[in-house]
Amino acid sequence: MENSGRLVWRVRAKDDVAREDVFDAVLLPPDAWSWKPQRLFGLGVPYESERPDGPMTLVVRARPRACPIVVECEAFDANGKCLVYGRSANSESVIIRMPNGIRVGDLPPSEPDPFVVTP
């Protein structure tokens, strides 16, 4: 995989309405020495970010009581040609950029926190 391209990821509301405090995200490197993991909290939609193309894992989670979201990820070569595209409409999405493509999945349902008291 050439690292001269770029990776663009976006999160938007399914209804395309702008909102604040909709999702959290974590960007994980393929190994411990590539770059420092990024944790992003309470982001609004629409949201777009770009980084150099290369292996990585993106985890996006809609916040409780947030609107339904769509997560998209595209890898482009140095000339701007789209190499691969992935999309998820799950409230907890995982997008893995690998040398041979993009894998899109979702996280298993979260267990309720036993230390949170609900009325």
C-alpha positions as CSV (number, residue, x, y, z in Angstrom):
1,M,0.0,0.0,0.0
2,E,1.4,3.4,-1.0
3,N,1.4,6.0,1.7
4,S,1.2,8.9,-0.7
5,G,-2.6,8.9,-0.8
6,R,-5.1,10.1,1.7
7,L,-7.9,8.6,3.8
8,V,-11.1,10.6,4.3
9,W,-13.7,9.6,6.9
10,R,-17.0,11.2,7.4
11,V,-19.9,11.0,9.8
12,R,-23.3,12.4,9.2
13,A,-26.9,12.1,10.5
14,K,-29.0,9.7,8.4
15,D,-31.4,12.6,7.9
16,D,-28.5,15.0,7.0
17,V,-29.5,17.5,9.7
18,A,-26.6,19.2,11.5
19,R,-26.4,18.4,15.2
20,E,-23.9,18.7,18.1
21,D,-22.6,16.1,20.5
22,V,-23.6,13.1,18.3
23,F,-20.7,10.6,18.4
24,D,-17.3,9.6,19.7
25,A,-14.5,8.1,17.7
26,V,-11.2,6.3,18.2
27,L,-8.5,6.0,15.5
28,L,-6.0,3.2,16.1
29,P,-2.7,2.6,14.4
30,P,-1.8,-0.8,13.0
31,D,1.0,-1.0,15.6
32,A,2.5,0.7,18.6
33,W,5.1,2.8,16.8
34,S,3.3,4.2,13.7
35,W,1.4,7.1,15.4
36,K,-0.4,7.8,18.6
37,P,-4.0,6.7,18.8
38,Q,-6.6,9.5,18.6
39,R,-9.6,9.7,20.8
40,L,-12.4,12.2,19.9
41,F,-15.4,12.8,22.1
42,G,-18.7,14.6,21.6
43,L,-18.3,15.5,17.9
44,G,-21.1,17.0,15.9
45,V,-22.4,16.1,12.4
46,P,-21.6,16.5,9.7
47,Y,-18.0,15.7,10.4
48,E,-15.1,15.1,8.0
49,S,-11.4,14.3,8.7
50,E,-8.4,13.4,6.6
51,R,-5.1,11.6,7.2
52,P,-2.5,9.9,5.1
53,D,-3.7,6.6,3.7
54,G,-2.4,3.5,5.4
55,P,-3.5,0.7,7.7
56,M,-5.6,1.8,10.6
57,T,-8.8,1.1,12.6
58,L,-11.6,3.6,13.0
59,V,-14.2,3.0,15.7
60,V,-17.2,5.3,15.8
61,R,-20.0,5.2,18.4
62,A,-23.2,7.2,18.4
63,R,-23.8,8.8,21.8
64,P,-26.8,7.7,23.9
65,R,-30.0,9.3,22.6
66,A,-28.2,10.6,19.5
67,C,-29.7,10.5,16.1
68,P,-28.9,7.6,13.7
69,I,-25.6,8.1,11.9
70,V,-23.8,7.1,8.8
71,V,-20.0,6.6,8.7
72,E,-18.1,6.6,5.5
73,C,-14.4,6.0,4.7
74,E,-12.6,6.5,1.4
75,A,-9.0,5.9,0.4
76,F,-7.6,7.9,-2.5
77,D,-4.3,7.5,-4.4
78,A,-1.9,10.4,-5.0
79,N,-3.8,11.5,-8.1
80,G,-7.2,11.7,-6.2
81,K,-8.6,8.5,-7.6
82,C,-10.8,6.6,-5.1
83,L,-9.2,3.2,-4.3
84,V,-11.7,1.8,-1.9
85,Y,-14.9,3.0,-0.1
86,G,-16.7,1.7,3.0
87,R,-19.9,2.7,4.7
88,S,-21.8,1.8,7.8
89,A,-25.1,2.9,9.3
90,N,-24.7,1.1,12.6
91,S,-24.6,3.0,15.9
92,E,-21.3,1.3,16.8
93,S,-19.1,0.9,13.7
94,V,-15.6,-0.4,13.0
95,I,-13.8,0.4,9.8
96,I,-10.5,-1.3,9.2
97,R,-8.2,0.0,6.4
98,M,-6.0,-2.8,5.3
99,P,-3.4,-3.0,2.5
100,N,-5.9,-4.8,0.3
101,G,-9.1,-2.9,1.1
102,I,-11.5,-1.7,3.8
103,R,-13.4,-4.0,6.1
104,V,-16.6,-2.6,7.7
105,G,-18.4,-4.1,10.7
106,D,-20.1,-3.3,13.9
107,L,-19.5,-3.8,17.6
108,P,-21.6,-6.2,19.5
109,P,-24.3,-4.6,21.6
110,S,-23.0,-3.0,24.7
111,E,-23.9,-4.5,28.1
112,P,-25.6,-2.1,30.6
113,D,-23.1,-0.6,33.0
114,P,-23.7,-2.3,36.4
115,F,-22.5,0.7,38.3
116,V,-25.0,3.2,36.7
117,V,-28.3,3.5,38.5
118,T,-31.3,4.0,36.2
119,P,-34.6,5.2,37.5
